[in-house]
Amino acid sequence: MTYTFDDNIISDLHKDARGYRPSQGFWEGWNTMGDDTKQSVWDMLIEELNESMEMEKIQEEQALITFRKLVRKTMDLCSCKWNDAIRMLCDTYGQDYKCDQDLMHFLWSHDIGYQDRQKIFKLFREAS
């Protein structure tokens, strides 16, 4: 059997898959496992990570849809362009749209994924 597990990064995999570092109990078990069992645990964590990443992708897609609806609603209510709507929303959320960090934090706080945050940020800066 070929083993792909790595004792050096199992903690990172566990955190990525489950959102937290392994407990002392996990380590006690891990350190007494044979290679076949370690590989089984490794494979299970990889599956959990893949499921977690897929769920995160779905949540980010939904967050983007929700954000677009918020921007559209603001545009309709204020009869303004999308970048003006984002300015107003930033102000409402206590973020300074002129500050890159505040603007990115505003987008992050709406659970928008990294790639989409970057695109919106770039488009907003180009439109301003």
Secondary structure, DSSP 8 states (H G I E B T S, - for coil): ------TTTHHHHHHHHHSS---HHHHHHHHH--HHHHHHHHHHHHHHHHHHHHHHHHHHHHHHHHHHHHHHHHHHHHT--HHHHHHHHHHHTT--TTSHHHHHHHHHTTT--HHHHHHHHHHHHHH-
